Structure formats: structure tokens, C-alpha cells
Amino acid sequence: MDRNQYIRILDKKLKLIRVEKGFTQDRMAQIIGISKKTLVQIEKGRASLGWTASVAVSSVFGDSEVLQMTFGGDPQDMILTLAFENYEGNYGSTMGGRIWWRDIEIKEGFRIQQNIISKHYRILDDRERRICSSFEFQYMKKRLKELCEAGERHDN
């Protein structure tokens, strides 16, 4: 998935998110920082949110069931993965991937998981904290190897 695909999906789900949250078009437009006219055009499929408004929607409505079902969990994870190629940031603890994730590889307390919906990857440590995320599996394999090697150096 790339930014354009993410935006197109969000464009199609915007009305569902608005209805789920119980907002009028006026209120929704105000919240995400666009005009009501633009919102109406997006809901009719004649315009697009663009990257900035997509980030706003994903951030403000991260608890939306529509968003979580569409992207397989926290949309913030997707935004960071798309915004920064091979993102490595200060992530908090996760639930360990019990719903949206499948384990791909487990090694020395780390595991690579893949999101079953968006298909992006992440590495979790032994305390269920995200280390990094990416759409590139080879990058994730390389990072897993580096993390395991760093662990060996600390053990010696």
C-alpha cells in the first residue's frame, strides 16, 4: 500500500466514519479542516481528501471501528509507516497482535508480524512493544538480524 491507495480507501470510508460518529457534514468538515462543499464532493466520489486531511481523519478518528476494520487495527500505525519509509519510532506497547496480525518469524524474543489487512510488517520485542514498521519484508528481516546481534553483544 502507498499513500495514494490509503487516501483512496479513506475517501470511500469518510461518510461511514462521519455517520458512525454521529456528525453532520458541517461538523465533520470543521473537525478535519475542509469546507462542507469539499466534504460533500468527497462523499460523492468527486474529490479527494489528500494526504494532509487523511492524516487528520486517521488521527482524530483513530478509535473508529470503521477505520480499525478497514486497516487492521490502529490507523496511526499505517500513517507512520506511510509517512516515514521503514519507520522506527517511540512506539508504546501493543496487544501483541491477537486480532489483526500474524507472526511471520520469531527469534530471540523478537517477532516479525504482518497485518492481515494492510499487509505491512512490524517487529515487536518481548514486551509487545513495536520496534519498527515497514511494507518491505527484506528490511524487516535485516532489522531482526541487527536486533538479535545487538542482543548478543549486550549478553557478552
N, C-alpha and C positions, 0 to 999 in steps of 0.2 A: 504494500500500500504506500502511496505517496500523498503529499499534501492535497493535490487536486482530487484524488479519489476520496480522501477524507472529507473535503469540502462538499463534494457532490452528494455523499451519503448524508452529511449533516443537513444540507439543503432539503433533502427529501424527508428528513425526520423532524424538521423545525416545527411544523404545525402540531405534530404529535406531542412534542415536548411542551409546547405552549398550552395545549389542551390538558395534558397531564398535570401541569402546574396550576391550571385554572386562571390563566391570564388572558386578558383581552389583547387584541392586536396592538392597540395603543400602548398598553403597559409593557408588553413584550418588547416592542420596538424601543421603548425608552430604556428598558433594562439593558439591552445589548448594544445600544448606541447607534441605531439606524432609524430612518424615518418609517412611519407606518406604511407609506406608499411602497417603499423598498421591501418591507416585510411582506406585504400583500403579493408583490411580484415574485418574491422568493417562494412563498407558499403555493403560487400558481405555476411554478417551474419556469418563470420567465427571467429570473435574475438569480444571483448567487451571493451567498454571504461573504465569500472571500476568506482569506486566511485569518485576518485580524478578528473579524466578527465570529468566525468559527472557534477561535481560541477563547473568545469571551463567552460564547454559549457553553462550550465544554467546561470552562472554569466555573461559571456561575451556576450551571445546572449539572454539575458532576454527580449529584445524587439521583439524577433522573433514571428511572428504571428503563425508559426508552433508550437512553444513551448507553447504559450499562449492558443492556441486552444486545444492542447494536454492535458495540465494540468489545464486548467480552470483559467487562469489569470497568475499573476506574478510567474515564476518558483522559484524565491528567497524564496517565502513563503514555497514552498514544500521542498526546500533544508534545510531550517532552521527547519522545522517540522521533517524531517527525521534525521537530524544531531543531534538534541537535543530532546530527548523524552520530550513531553509536554513543548514546547518552550515558554518562556516568555522573550521577549527582548525589545529593544528600537525600536519599530515599528513607522513608520510615519503614516500619515493619509491615509485612503483608499478612494475609491469612494463609499463605503457603500454597496458594493455587488450587484450592479444593474444588472450585467451581469452573473457572474459565481456562485453566492451564493444565498442560500435560508435561510430565517430566520427559526430557529428551536424553539427558546424561547426568549422572550423579557421580561426583568424585571428591573425596577428601572433605566432606562437609559442605560442598558447593553443589548446586544443581542448575543446569540449563533447563528452562521450561519454555514451551511455546504456547501462545494464546490460541485457543481452538477456533476463535472467530477471526481475529485480525491477522493471525499468523506471525506476529512479531515475537521476538525472544527476549528473555531476561535471565539474569543469573541471580540466584538467592544464596545467602550464606546460611550457616547452620541455625541462625536465629530468625529465619524467614525475612531477612532484610534484603531489599533489592540492591545489587551492586551496580548493574548496568542494564541497558536495554538497547536492542537494535533489530533491524529487519535482516541483517546479514549474519547468517549462521556461521560462516567461517571466522568472522570477527569474534563471535561469542566463544567458539572453540579456542581461539587464540587467547582470549581473556581468561577462560577457565584454566588453561595451562599455566598462564602467568600467575594467577591467584594461587594455584596449587604449589607452584615453585616458590612463591613468596612465603607460603605457609611452611614449607620445608626449611627454608632459610631461617625462619623465626624459631623453629623447633630445635635447630642445631646450636 
